[in-house]
Amino acid sequence: TNGAHDLVIDTNSGTNSGNITITDGADGGISIETNGTGKGSVGNASNQANLTSNGAQHLLLDTRSGTDTGSILIKQGANQDIDITANGSGEVNINKVDIDSGAVDGITLGTNSAVTEAQIDNINVNGNAITSTNTNGNIDLTPNGTGEVNISKVDIDAGAIDGVTIGT
């Protein structure tokens, strides 16, 4: 257009067709609208498609113009974060995650908030209790090599140990 008007590209005289609209004015957007169950596509079937910002800006992906929606924010620059944010009580679900080929090293559980319960195989750690979760499951404390199991302040069944010989 030549002047203060939006530029709209459509087919079929705008009837039953998708369109591309370039909105006039400062901060005008570009919208791509499909018709019916149509979809917008990037790239071709033979090569990798690239969606990028034009310059040193973040790239934000959301729905509903950012209203009541989750988002993915790719921050521009070297060594920057990618933020994946769910909306409200929504969750970020990632199926089949392999972080560094399964090696998660140098982590400390409970650094920023307490771990209130941990389930590891058939062992449950909850509060001050370490329990086995399988039926009649034993809990073995087995040191490696010449190591020892050291326990201070032991109270076994309130001091009643029946049928046990100690120090033979």
N, C-alpha and C positions, 0 to 999 in steps of 0.2 A: 504494500500500500504506500501511498505518498501522503502522509499526514497523520493525524492523531486517531488511528484506527487499528484494531487488532487485525492480524493476518491469519486467515483460516484456510487451510488446505483440506479439501474433502473430495469425495467422488460421488457420483450419482446425485448431484445437486444437493448433497447433504442429507438425502433420504436413505435410511438404512445403510449408513456408511460410517466408518470411523473418521477421525479428523486429527489434524495437528493444528494447534492454535498458539500463535505467538502474541502474547498480550502486550499492548502498547504501553509506554510510559516507564518511568523509573521503577526498578524492581519488578518489571513485568516478567511473568513466567512463561514457560513453554510447556504445554500439556499435549500429551498423546493419548487420545481416547479411542478405544476399540469399540466395535459395534457388536451387540449380542454377546456371544461367548468367545468372540475373537480375542487374540492375545497379541501383545507387542513383543517383538523379537529383536535381539541384538546379534550381529554377526551373521555368518552363513554356516551351512552344515559342514564345511570342510576345515575351517580354521577356528582358533580360539577367539572368542569375543572379548573385547575389553570395554569396560565402563570406568571412566576416570574423571577426576576433576581437571579443569583447565587452569592449571597454575597451582599455587601453594595454598589450597583450601582443603578443609576436611570434606569427606564424602559421607552424606547421611542418607540412609535408606529407611523409610518408614511408610505407613499407610495413613489414609484419612487426613492428609496434610499435617501429620504430627499430633492429631487430637485423639486421645484415648487409644494409643497404639504403642507397641514396642518399637525398638529401633536398633539399627546397627550403625555405629559411627566409626568410620576409619579416619583416624587423625593423620594429618599430613606431616611429613618430615621423617627423618631417620629416627629409629628407635622409639617410635610413638606407639600408643596403645590402639587396640580395636575394642570398642565398648559394645557389648551385646546386652540390651536392656529390655526386660519384659515390663509390661504395663500392669499396674495394680497388683492383684494376687497371681498374675500369670507367672510362668516359670520359663527358663531357658532350658530346653530339652535337647541334648546332643546324644544321638544314638551311636554306638560303636566308637568310643573315643580311645585313641591311642596317643598318650602324651609321651613324647620322646621315646618311642618304641617300648612303652611300659615302664621306663625308668623314671621315677620321680625321686630325685635325690635332694638332700639338703633341706628337707621340709621339717617344720616343727608344728605338731598339732597343738592347737590351743593358744597360739601366740596372741591372736587378736580377740578371740572369744573362747570361752571354755568349751571343751569337748565334753558333753554330758553323758555320752554313752558311746562305746565302740564295740562293734561285732566283728571279730576276726576268726574266721573259720568256725570252730565249735566253742570258742571262748567269748564271753561277754564281760566287758568291763563297764560297770555302772556305779557311780558314786564310790563307795569304799569296798565294793564287792567284785570279786573275780569269780565267775561261775562258768561251768560247762553247760552247753545248751543241748547236747545230744544225750539220749537216755542212758543212764548209768555211766556217763563219761567221766573218766579220770582227768585230773589236772596234774601234769608232770612238770616239775622244776628240775631240769637236767643241765648242769653246767658242762662246758666243753673242756676236755683234757683234764688238767689237775685243778680246775676251778671248783669252788665250793658254793653251796647255797647257804647264805648267812641270813638268819632271821633273828631279829632282836624282839624282846617282849612278846613271847609266845603264850597264848592261852588256848589250850586244846580242850574243848568240851568242858569249860569252867574248871579245869584242873583234874578232871576225872579221866584217867587213862587206864582202861581195864585190859588185862591180858597182854600187856606189852612189857617186854624186858628191855631196859635201857642200860647201856654201858657194859655189854658182855664181852 
